[in-house]
Amino acid sequence: MIRHTADTQDFSLCRSNGAASGDCQNCSIRQLTMCGALAPAELDHMERIVAHKHMARGHQLFEENQPSDHVYSLSEGAMRLFKLLPDGRRQIIGFALPGDFLGLASHNKNTYSAEAIADAAVCRFRRDDLAAVLRQFPQLEHRLLGMANDALAAAQEQMVLLGRKTPIEKVASFLLTLSKRLQRLGRPAGAINLPMTRADIADFLGLTVETVSRSFTKLKNARAISLPTPDRVQVADAAALESLATGATTL
């Protein structure tokens, strides 16, 4: 299947929030992004170097091992981040949500692919332009360093998740982490919309689709969660879900 890549398409401007309409001052998630380090009067400098783009679900933002001249901040939607193994198998390494910074590259090549799993909006910066702004505003560089440290901590947690936890512990941990991330975006506590499929979750957790589906059913039967629809999860008992995630209790 041929996937369209953002840098090879002429996307229309997204008009669904302040950032996408060309007004960084009114971006609803600015405090969650790297731009949250800047005072309102300093945002004009970012506006001069940013391009706001819209992407439809299923389109790639960038591709692994391809030359990289840009970095991105996700302002709406969700993306799966993945690597392909030599035999064609896919390993999802994370899911990006609004406020996440994407595209840090090694030797000017992308180290993973990013694909929209919901209609998305991104802020795109040329690397050279962003580097100049970082020199001008050291607090912006400190903010990016903090975000990179958070990403490293998440990667270390993922290593534990893949290597040491049971399937129930993996799924429970995934739901708790996603719930906390959505709360930072102002979503109701315990209400989880799943833009990713069960197959995406399986690839992320190192499980089969069948095991993920059985784990959801077990968590539902244990009354830790409810499943109003296949793409919605409601945390019914956060303490029970936490206990299952840590292995303090088992099913």
N, C-alpha and C positions, 0 to 999 in steps of 0.2 A: 504494500500500500504506500502511495506517495503522500508524504506529509508536507504541508506548506510551512515554510519557516518565516518568521516575522520579518527578518531583514531582507527577504526577497519579495515582499508583498507591499502593496500600497494600501495600508489600513486607514480607515477614516478615523477622525478624532472621536474619542469617546466623550459623551456629554453627560454622563451619569453622576459625576461628582466634581468637586471643585478642582482637584488636581488634573483630571482628564480634560477639563474645558480650558486649561491654560491659566489657572489661577491658583498658585501654590498657597496663597494666603488662606484660601477657603477649603483646603483639602481636609476632609473629615477624619483622616487617619494620620495626619502629619506627625503627631506626637509619638507614633509608633515607628516611624521611619527614621532614616538617617537625618532627614531635614528637621526633625524635632530638636536637634542641637542648635539650630539657628534662631535668632530673634526675628520677629516679623519684618523688621527693616532690612534684614540680610537676605531675605528670600528672593529678592529681585535677582541676585547673582545666580541662584539656581535656575530661575525661570529663563534666563538667557541661554542656558546650555542644555535644557531638557526638551525632549520630544515626548509628547503624550500619545500613546497608541492603544487601540482597541484590538483584541484578539478573540476570535470565535473559539468555542470548545473544539478540541481536536487539533488545533494548530500548534506547531512547535515555535517556541520563542528562540531557541538556539539548539544546536546539535553538538554532541560530544565529538571532540577531536577536530572541530572546525576552527578556523582562525577567529579570534575574538577581538573586536574593536570597541565593544560597548559593554556596559554594565546596566543593571536594571533594578528598579524598585517596584514591587507588585502593589498596585493600589486598589484593585478589585479582583474578585474571583479566586481561583485556586489552580495550582499547577502540580503535576507530578514531576519529580526529579529522578532521573534514572540513568543507569549505565547498562550497556549491552556486553555480555560475555562473548568470547570468541565463537562459541557454538550457537549464538543467537538468543540464548536465554536472557531475560531481562531481570535486573535487580533494581527495584525502586529504593532510592536512598533517602527520600524525604518527600514531604508535601509542603509546598509554599502557600502561605496565606497572606492577605493584605498586610503590608508593612515589612515583609521580608525582602532582603537584598540578595540579588542573584547575579551570577556571571563572573565571579572572581575566577580568574584563569591561571593556569600554569604555563609559562613560556608562550603566552598570548594565544593559547588554544583552550577551548572549553573542556573542562574535565568531566562534564556530564551533560545530558540533554534535559531540556525543560519543555513540557507540553501542557497546554491548558486543558483542565478537566472540567472547567466551567467557563462561561464567557468571562473574559478577563480584561483588565486595563493595566498598562505598565507605563512607568516613567523610564525613559531611556537616556543614558548619558554616554557620550564618547569618553573613553578612558583618559585621553590627554586633557580634555576640558575639565573632567572631575578632578584630576590630579592638580590642576592649577587652582581650583577652588579649595581643595584640601590644604594647599600651602597657605592660602589666604585666611582660612578659618580653621585653626588647629582643633577647635572643639568638635568640628565635623569629623576630623580624622579620629579623634578619641571615641566618638560615637560609633564609627564604623569598626574600630578595634573591639569595642564592647560587643557589637553584634557578631563579629567573627568569633569572639570567645564563647558567646552563647551557642553558636553553631557547632563549635568544637565540643562543648559539653553535651550537646544533643547527640553528636556522633558517638561519643563515648558511651552514652546511655543506650544508644542503639546497639552497640557491640555487646553490652550486657544482655539486652533484650533478645538478640539473636542467639547468643551462645549459652545462656544459662537458664532461661525461663521456659516453663511449659506452655503449650498452646493457650490454655485459659489465662495464664499470667500475661502472655504476650498481648492477647486481645483486650484484656481488662486494662493493661497499662496503656495501650494505644488509645482507647476510648477516654481514659482519664486525662492523658496529655492533650488530646485534641479538644476536650471540653475546656481545659484551662486556657488553651490558645484562643478559642472562640470567645471566652469570657473577656479576654483582653480587648477584643474587638467590639465589646458591648452586647454580646449575645446573652440570652438568659442562661443562668447557671444550670448545667445538666442537660440542656437542649442541644443536641448534636446533629447538624445536617452533614450528610456524607456525600460530598461531590465525587469521591472516589468509589470505584466498584469493589465488590468482594475480591475480585482477581487482583486489583491494585493493592488491597490490604494484605492479601496473601503474599504477593511479591515483596512487599515491604517487610513483613514479619518472618519470611522464610518458611511459610506454611503452604499447604494446598488450599484451593478454594473450598473444598469439602470440609476441611478441618476448620477453616474460618467460619463457615456457615454453622457447623455443629457447635462451635464455641459461642456464637451469638445465641443460639437456641438454649444452650446450657445456662448462660448468664440470664436469659429471660426467664427460664424455668426456676432459677434461684431467686428471682424477683430483684436482682440487682439492677436490671435495665428493663425497659419496655421497648417495643418496636412498633410505633404507630404506622410506619410505612417502611419499605425496604431501605430507603435512603434517609431515614430519620431514626435517631436513637434518643431515648429519654432516660437519663440516669435516675432510677427510682430509689436506690439506696447507695449513696456515695461511700459510706463507711464500709459496706459489704463489698463494693467494687474495689475499693482500696485494699481491703484485706485479701481479696482474691489476686490482685495484681502483685502483691508482695509475697504471696505464698503462705500468708498466715493462716488462711483457710483454703480448703480444696473442694473441688466438686467431683 
